[in-house]
Amino acid sequence: MGLCPPSLKVKFASSCLSRIPTLHFSALRSDRCRPGDPPRQSQPSPFPPVLAGQAEVHLFDATSASWEEEMTTNNFIKAIHSFDHSMNVGEHFRNFLTLAYCAYAKTVSSPERAEILEAEYMRVVVTYQDKDDVRRMPELIAMVFEGVHANSDFLGSVSSELNVLDGKAGQFFTPYEVSRLMAEINLSNVAETIEAKGYFTIQEPACGAGGMILAAADVLDRLGFDPTTTMWVEAIDVASMCQKMAYLQCTLRGLSGRVHHANTLTLDNYQSDVLKDSVLFLEQHGDPFDAEPENNIQKKVEQLSNPLGQLSLF
């Protein structure tokens, strides 16, 4: 499940880049269902199902994606090691996360929040004497995009390889295969909910890099559903680095919902950021936790990006 002990809590609801304009990742999502597109076909698992209680669970074959993931991970690590040696790789990794996070979050933020993100972006840029390192950041984003579409918790794996996790704070990388198995078990009957209500909601109270959320999205893909419009995410982590990793991976995976920098135990919320593809979900279903419809989608997005206050757990 990313960087914390696995804990998936699924509940069912009853009811773009500004700094890196040359990369338009949503255009690469050729498998995304749009209004009017025919429904995607469920992809059978290469393994026979096993029984978990009364649920039919399909085992995930990781071997088909492992080589491609390893190559992309190695390329990412090699690239970040080639950056300015006046900083260590941990600093470069955190700076990369901040730059990418600010660039994406700015596209779905209020003008006031966008100014704060712009200032944070520039604070990192000025620390680089060689601006070519900053210009290479889109290459790293492209690698993350490739990784999260190859059945993996890409940044979770990279952060573990770079040794930037804080074990004393309980940050440990959980292999994607474990997250995938848990997602297959927990979502074994999700098709019935989606067919009846159009979507479901998923809450991850200690999301790490978002590995469990990505695994859930991959299960939906296998079942023939579009994760963008059938799953609303509420992901939470107390560590700023983890929140940024989860936000970036969920964004590049094309998911809808929010990623919170918050404390699940005390309910202190430091920042909530809406994923940029949430607009597609909101246009189709509205806010899953607000009975009052809001016709102005941009206004709703800004309302959901609540910078401070108490965290609301559904």
JOKADA-V730406 format. One record per pair of residues at least 4 apart in sequence whose C-alpha atoms are under 8 Angstrom apart, sorted by the first residue. I is the first residue (numbers start at 1). J is the second residue. D is the distance in whole Angstrom. If there is no record, write none. Layout:
# JOKADA-V730406
{{I & J & D} {I & J & D}}
This chain:
# JOKADA-V730406
{{1 & 5 & 7} {1 & 6 & 5} {1 & 7 & 7} {1 & 173 & 8} {1 & 174 & 6} {1 & 175 & 8} {1 & 176 & 7} {1 & 178 & 8} {1 & 179 & 5} {1 & 207 & 7} {1 & 208 & 7} {1 & 209 & 8} {1 & 210 & 6} {1 & 211 & 4} {1 & 212 & 4} {1 & 213 & 8} {2 & 6 & 8} {2 & 153 & 7} {2 & 156 & 5} {2 & 172 & 8} {2 & 173 & 6} {2 & 174 & 5} {2 & 175 & 8} {2 & 176 & 8} {2 & 207 & 6} {2 & 208 & 5} {2 & 209 & 5} {2 & 210 & 5} {2 & 211 & 4} {2 & 212 & 7} {3 & 156 & 7} {3 & 165 & 8} {3 & 170 & 8} {3 & 171 & 5} {3 & 172 & 5} {3 & 173 & 4} {3 & 174 & 6} {3 & 207 & 7} {3 & 208 & 4} {3 & 209 & 6} {3 & 242 & 8} {4 & 170 & 6} {4 & 171 & 5} {4 & 172 & 5} {4 & 173 & 7} {4 & 174 & 7} {4 & 206 & 6} {4 & 207 & 7} {4 & 208 & 6} {5 & 170 & 8} {5 & 172 & 7} {5 & 174 & 7} {6 & 174 & 7} {6 & 179 & 7} {6 & 212 & 8} {7 & 204 & 7} {7 & 205 & 8} {7 & 206 & 7} {8 & 182 & 8} {8 & 203 & 7} {8 & 204 & 6} {8 & 205 & 8} {8 & 212 & 7} {9 & 202 & 7} {9 & 203 & 6} {9 & 204 & 6} {9 & 205 & 8} {10 & 186 & 7} {10 & 201 & 7} {10 & 202 & 5} {10 & 203 & 6} {10 & 204 & 8} {11 & 200 & 7} {11 & 201 & 6} {11 & 202 & 6} {11 & 203 & 7} {12 & 193 & 8} {12 & 200 & 5} {12 & 201 & 5} {12 & 202 & 7} {13 & 199 & 8} {13 & 200 & 6} {13 & 201 & 6} {13 & 288 & 7} {13 & 289 & 8} {14 & 197 & 7} {15 & 197 & 6} {15 & 288 & 7} {16 & 21 & 8} {16 & 24 & 8} {16 & 103 & 7} {16 & 104 & 5} {16 & 105 & 8} {16 & 106 & 8} {16 & 107 & 5} {16 & 108 & 8} {16 & 276 & 7} {17 & 21 & 6} {17 & 23 & 8} {17 & 24 & 8} {17 & 103 & 5} {17 & 104 & 5} {17 & 106 & 8} {17 & 107 & 6} {18 & 103 & 6} {18 & 104 & 7} {18 & 106 & 7} {18 & 107 & 7} {19 & 103 & 6} {20 & 103 & 7} {20 & 138 & 7} {23 & 138 & 7} {24 & 28 & 8} {25 & 29 & 7} {25 & 145 & 8} {25 & 252 & 7} {26 & 252 & 8} {26 & 254 & 7} {32 & 226 & 6} {33 & 37 & 6} {33 & 38 & 7} {33 & 39 & 7} {33 & 40 & 7} {33 & 226 & 6} {39 & 224 & 7} {39 & 225 & 8} {40 & 224 & 5} {40 & 225 & 7} {40 & 226 & 8} {41 & 223 & 7} {41 & 224 & 5} {42 & 221 & 7} {42 & 222 & 6} {42 & 223 & 4} {42 & 224 & 4} {42 & 225 & 8} {43 & 221 & 8} {43 & 222 & 5} {43 & 223 & 6} {43 & 224 & 7} {44 & 222 & 7} {45 & 58 & 6} {45 & 59 & 7} {45 & 60 & 7} {45 & 222 & 8} {46 & 60 & 8} {46 & 61 & 7} {47 & 58 & 7} {47 & 59 & 6} {47 & 60 & 8} {47 & 61 & 8} {48 & 58 & 7} {48 & 59 & 8} {49 & 56 & 6} {49 & 57 & 5} {49 & 58 & 5} {49 & 59 & 7} {50 & 56 & 6} {50 & 57 & 5} {50 & 58 & 7} {50 & 59 & 8} {51 & 55 & 6} {51 & 56 & 5} {51 & 57 & 6} {52 & 56 & 6} {52 & 57 & 7} {52 & 185 & 7} {55 & 185 & 7} {55 & 188 & 6} {55 & 189 & 7} {56 & 185 & 8} {56 & 188 & 6} {57 & 184 & 6} {57 & 185 & 6} {57 & 188 & 6} {58 & 184 & 7} {59 & 181 & 7} {59 & 184 & 8} {60 & 177 & 7} {60 & 180 & 7} {60 & 181 & 7} {62 & 66 & 6} {62 & 151 & 8} {62 & 177 & 7} {63 & 67 & 7} {65 & 69 & 6} {65 & 150 & 6} {65 & 151 & 7} {66 & 70 & 6} {67 & 71 & 6} {68 & 72 & 6} {68 & 150 & 8} {69 & 73 & 6} {69 & 147 & 6} {69 & 150 & 7} {69 & 152 & 7} {69 & 154 & 8} {70 & 74 & 6} {71 & 75 & 6} {72 & 76 & 6} {72 & 143 & 6} {72 & 146 & 8} {72 & 147 & 7} {73 & 77 & 6} {73 & 143 & 8} {73 & 147 & 8} {73 & 154 & 7} {73 & 157 & 8} {73 & 158 & 6} {74 & 78 & 6} {75 & 79 & 6} {76 & 80 & 6} {76 & 140 & 6} {76 & 143 & 7} {76 & 158 & 8} {77 & 81 & 6} {77 & 158 & 7} {77 & 162 & 8} {78 & 82 & 6} {79 & 83 & 7} {79 & 140 & 8} {80 & 89 & 7} {80 & 92 & 7} {80 & 93 & 7} {81 & 89 & 6} {83 & 92 & 8} {83 & 133 & 6} {84 & 128 & 8} {84 & 130 & 7} {84 & 133 & 7} {87 & 91 & 6} {87 & 92 & 7} {88 & 92 & 7} {89 & 93 & 6} {89 & 162 & 7} {90 & 94 & 6} {90 & 162 & 7} {90 & 163 & 8} {90 & 164 & 6} {91 & 95 & 6} {92 & 96 & 6} {93 & 97 & 6} {94 & 98 & 6} {94 & 241 & 7} {95 & 99 & 6} {95 & 124 & 6} {96 & 100 & 6} {96 & 137 & 7} {97 & 101 & 6} {97 & 241 & 8} {97 & 244 & 6} {97 & 245 & 7} {97 & 248 & 8} {98 & 102 & 6} {98 & 120 & 8} {98 & 121 & 7} {98 & 124 & 8} {98 & 244 & 7} {99 & 103 & 6} {99 & 121 & 5} {99 & 124 & 7} {100 & 104 & 6} {100 & 141 & 7} {100 & 248 & 7} {101 & 105 & 6} {101 & 244 & 6} {101 & 247 & 7} {101 & 248 & 6} {102 & 106 & 6} {102 & 117 & 5} {102 & 118 & 7} {102 & 120 & 7} {102 & 121 & 6} {103 & 107 & 7} {103 & 117 & 8} {103 & 118 & 8} {103 & 121 & 8} {104 & 108 & 8} {104 & 248 & 8} {104 & 251 & 8} {104 & 276 & 7} {105 & 109 & 6} {105 & 114 & 8} {105 & 117 & 8} {105 & 273 & 7} {105 & 274 & 7} {105 & 275 & 7} {105 & 276 & 7} {106 & 113 & 7} {106 & 114 & 5} {106 & 117 & 6} {106 & 118 & 8} {107 & 114 & 8} {107 & 276 & 7} {108 & 274 & 7} {108 & 275 & 8} {108 & 276 & 6} {108 & 298 & 8} {108 & 301 & 7} {108 & 302 & 7} {109 & 113 & 6} {109 & 114 & 6} {109 & 273 & 8} {109 & 301 & 7} {109 & 302 & 6} {109 & 305 & 7} {110 & 114 & 6} {110 & 302 & 6} {111 & 115 & 6} {112 & 116 & 7} {113 & 117 & 6} {114 & 118 & 6} {115 & 119 & 6} {116 & 120 & 6} {117 & 121 & 6} {118 & 122 & 6} {119 & 123 & 6} {120 & 124 & 7} {121 & 125 & 6} {122 & 126 & 6} {123 & 127 & 7} {124 & 128 & 7} {125 & 131 & 8} {125 & 134 & 7} {128 & 133 & 7} {128 & 134 & 7} {130 & 134 & 8} {131 & 135 & 6} {132 & 136 & 6} {133 & 137 & 7} {136 & 140 & 7} {137 & 141 & 6} {138 & 142 & 6} {139 & 143 & 6} {140 & 144 & 6} {141 & 145 & 6} {142 & 146 & 6} {143 & 147 & 6} {144 & 148 & 6} {144 & 154 & 6} {144 & 155 & 7} {144 & 249 & 7} {144 & 252 & 8} {145 & 149 & 6} {145 & 249 & 8} {145 & 252 & 6} {145 & 253 & 7} {146 & 150 & 6} {147 & 151 & 7} {147 & 152 & 6} {147 & 153 & 8} {147 & 154 & 5} {148 & 152 & 6} {148 & 153 & 6} {148 & 154 & 6} {148 & 214 & 7} {148 & 249 & 7} {148 & 252 & 7} {148 & 253 & 6} {149 & 253 & 7} {151 & 176 & 8} {151 & 214 & 8} {151 & 215 & 7} {151 & 218 & 7} {152 & 176 & 6} {152 & 211 & 7} {152 & 214 & 8} {152 & 215 & 8} {153 & 157 & 6} {153 & 175 & 8} {153 & 176 & 6} {153 & 209 & 7} {153 & 210 & 7} {153 & 211 & 5} {153 & 214 & 7} {154 & 158 & 6} {155 & 159 & 6} {155 & 209 & 6} {155 & 245 & 7} {155 & 249 & 8} {156 & 160 & 6} {156 & 173 & 6} {156 & 174 & 8} {156 & 208 & 8} {156 & 209 & 5} {156 & 210 & 8} {156 & 211 & 7} {156 & 245 & 8} {157 & 161 & 6} {157 & 173 & 7} {157 & 175 & 8} {158 & 162 & 6} {159 & 163 & 6} {159 & 164 & 6} {159 & 165 & 6} {160 & 164 & 6} {160 & 165 & 6} {160 & 172 & 8} {160 & 173 & 6} {165 & 171 & 6} {165 & 172 & 7} {166 & 170 & 7} {166 & 171 & 5} {166 & 172 & 8} {167 & 171 & 5} {167 & 172 & 6} {171 & 208 & 8} {174 & 178 & 7} {174 & 179 & 7} {174 & 211 & 8} {175 & 179 & 7} {176 & 180 & 6} {176 & 211 & 7} {176 & 212 & 8} {176 & 215 & 7} {177 & 181 & 6} {178 & 182 & 6} {179 & 183 & 6} {179 & 211 & 7} {179 & 212 & 5} {179 & 215 & 6} {180 & 184 & 6} {180 & 212 & 7} {180 & 215 & 5} {180 & 216 & 7} {180 & 219 & 8} {181 & 185 & 6} {182 & 186 & 6} {183 & 187 & 6} {183 & 212 & 7} {183 & 215 & 6} {183 & 216 & 5} {183 & 219 & 7} {184 & 188 & 6} {184 & 216 & 7} {184 & 219 & 6} {187 & 216 & 8} {187 & 219 & 8} {189 & 193 & 7} {190 & 194 & 6} {190 & 200 & 8} {191 & 195 & 6} {191 & 223 & 8} {192 & 196 & 6} {193 & 197 & 6} {193 & 198 & 7} {193 & 199 & 7} {193 & 200 & 7} {194 & 198 & 4} {194 & 199 & 5} {194 & 200 & 6} {194 & 230 & 7} {195 & 199 & 8} {198 & 230 & 6} {198 & 285 & 8} {199 & 229 & 7} {199 & 230 & 4} {199 & 231 & 5} {199 & 232 & 7} {200 & 230 & 6} {200 & 231 & 5} {200 & 232 & 6} {201 & 231 & 6} {201 & 232 & 5} {201 & 233 & 6} {201 & 234 & 8} {201 & 288 & 8} {202 & 231 & 7} {202 & 232 & 6} {202 & 233 & 5} {202 & 234 & 6} {203 & 233 & 6} {203 & 234 & 5} {203 & 235 & 6} {203 & 236 & 8} {204 & 212 & 8} {204 & 213 & 8} {204 & 233 & 8} {204 & 234 & 6} {204 & 235 & 5} {204 & 236 & 6} {205 & 235 & 6} {205 & 236 & 5} {205 & 237 & 7} {205 & 264 & 6} {206 & 235 & 7} {206 & 236 & 6} {206 & 237 & 5} {206 & 238 & 8} {206 & 264 & 8} {207 & 211 & 7} {207 & 212 & 7} {207 & 213 & 8} {207 & 235 & 6} {207 & 236 & 6} {207 & 237 & 6} {207 & 242 & 8} {207 & 243 & 8} {207 & 246 & 7} {208 & 237 & 6} {208 & 242 & 5} {208 & 243 & 7} {208 & 245 & 8} {208 & 246 & 7} {209 & 242 & 5} {209 & 243 & 7} {209 & 244 & 8} {209 & 245 & 5} {209 & 246 & 4} {209 & 249 & 7} {210 & 214 & 6} {210 & 235 & 8} {210 & 245 & 7} {210 & 246 & 5} {210 & 247 & 8} {210 & 249 & 7} {210 & 250 & 7} {211 & 215 & 6} {211 & 246 & 8} {212 & 216 & 6} {213 & 217 & 6} {213 & 233 & 8} {213 & 250 & 8} {214 & 218 & 6} {214 & 249 & 8} {214 & 250 & 7} {214 & 253 & 8} {215 & 219 & 6} {216 & 220 & 6} {217 & 221 & 6} {217 & 227 & 5} {217 & 231 & 8} {217 & 255 & 8} {218 & 222 & 6} {219 & 223 & 6} {220 & 224 & 6} {220 & 225 & 5} {220 & 226 & 7} {220 & 227 & 6} {221 & 225 & 5} {221 & 226 & 6} {221 & 227 & 7} {225 & 230 & 7} {226 & 230 & 6} {227 & 231 & 5} {227 & 254 & 8} {227 & 255 & 6} {227 & 256 & 8} {228 & 232 & 8} {228 & 254 & 6} {228 & 255 & 5} {228 & 256 & 6} {228 & 277 & 7} {228 & 278 & 7} {228 & 280 & 7} {228 & 281 & 7} {229 & 256 & 7} {229 & 280 & 7} {229 & 281 & 5} {229 & 284 & 7} {230 & 281 & 8} {231 & 255 & 8} {231 & 256 & 7} {232 & 255 & 8} {232 & 256 & 5} {232 & 257 & 5} {232 & 281 & 8} {232 & 288 & 8} {233 & 255 & 8} {233 & 256 & 6} {233 & 257 & 4} {233 & 258 & 6} {233 & 259 & 8} {234 & 257 & 6} {234 & 258 & 5} {234 & 259 & 6} {234 & 260 & 7} {235 & 246 & 8} {235 & 258 & 6} {235 & 259 & 5} {235 & 260 & 6} {236 & 243 & 7} {236 & 259 & 6} {236 & 260 & 5} {236 & 261 & 6} {236 & 262 & 6} {236 & 263 & 8} {236 & 264 & 7} {237 & 242 & 6} {237 & 243 & 6} {237 & 260 & 6} {237 & 261 & 5} {237 & 262 & 6} {237 & 263 & 7} {237 & 264 & 7} {238 & 242 & 8} {238 & 243 & 8} {238 & 261 & 6} {238 & 262 & 5} {238 & 263 & 5} {238 & 264 & 7} {239 & 243 & 6} {239 & 261 & 7} {239 & 262 & 8} {240 & 244 & 6} {240 & 261 & 6} {241 & 245 & 6} {242 & 246 & 6} {243 & 247 & 6} {243 & 259 & 7} {243 & 260 & 7} {243 & 261 & 6} {244 & 248 & 6} {245 & 249 & 6} {246 & 250 & 6} {246 & 259 & 7} {247 & 251 & 6} {247 & 259 & 6} {247 & 273 & 8} {247 & 275 & 7} {248 & 252 & 6} {249 & 253 & 6} {250 & 254 & 6} {250 & 255 & 5} {250 & 256 & 8} {250 & 275 & 7} {251 & 255 & 6} {251 & 256 & 8} {251 & 275 & 6} {251 & 276 & 7} {251 & 277 & 7} {254 & 276 & 8} {254 & 277 & 6} {255 & 275 & 7} {255 & 277 & 6} {255 & 278 & 7} {256 & 274 & 8} {256 & 275 & 6} {256 & 276 & 7} {256 & 277 & 5} {256 & 278 & 4} {256 & 279 & 8} {256 & 280 & 8} {256 & 281 & 6} {257 & 274 & 6} {257 & 275 & 6} {257 & 278 & 6} {258 & 272 & 7} {258 & 273 & 5} {258 & 274 & 4} {258 & 275 & 6} {258 & 304 & 8} {258 & 305 & 8} {259 & 272 & 6} {259 & 273 & 5} {259 & 274 & 7} {259 & 275 & 7} {260 & 269 & 7} {260 & 270 & 8} {260 & 271 & 6} {260 & 272 & 4} {260 & 273 & 6} {261 & 269 & 6} {261 & 270 & 6} {261 & 271 & 5} {261 & 272 & 6} {262 & 267 & 7} {262 & 268 & 6} {262 & 269 & 4} {262 & 270 & 5} {262 & 271 & 7} {262 & 311 & 7} {263 & 267 & 5} {263 & 268 & 5} {263 & 269 & 6} {263 & 311 & 8} {264 & 268 & 7} {264 & 311 & 8} {267 & 310 & 6} {267 & 311 & 5} {267 & 312 & 7} {268 & 309 & 7} {268 & 310 & 5} {268 & 311 & 6} {269 & 307 & 8} {269 & 308 & 6} {269 & 309 & 5} {269 & 310 & 5} {269 & 311 & 5} {270 & 307 & 6} {270 & 308 & 5} {270 & 309 & 7} {271 & 305 & 8} {271 & 306 & 6} {271 & 307 & 4} {271 & 308 & 6} {272 & 304 & 7} {272 & 305 & 5} {272 & 306 & 5} {272 & 307 & 6} {272 & 308 & 8} {273 & 304 & 8} {273 & 305 & 5} {273 & 306 & 7} {273 & 307 & 8} {274 & 278 & 7} {274 & 301 & 7} {274 & 304 & 7} {274 & 305 & 6} {277 & 281 & 7} {278 & 282 & 6} {278 & 301 & 8} {279 & 283 & 6} {279 & 297 & 7} {279 & 298 & 8} {279 & 301 & 8} {280 & 284 & 6} {281 & 285 & 6} {281 & 286 & 7} {282 & 286 & 4} {282 & 287 & 6} {282 & 297 & 7} {283 & 297 & 7} {286 & 290 & 8} {286 & 293 & 7} {286 & 294 & 7} {287 & 291 & 8} {287 & 293 & 7} {294 & 299 & 8} {294 & 300 & 6} {296 & 300 & 6} {297 & 301 & 6} {298 & 302 & 6} {299 & 303 & 6} {300 & 304 & 6} {301 & 305 & 6} {302 & 306 & 8}}
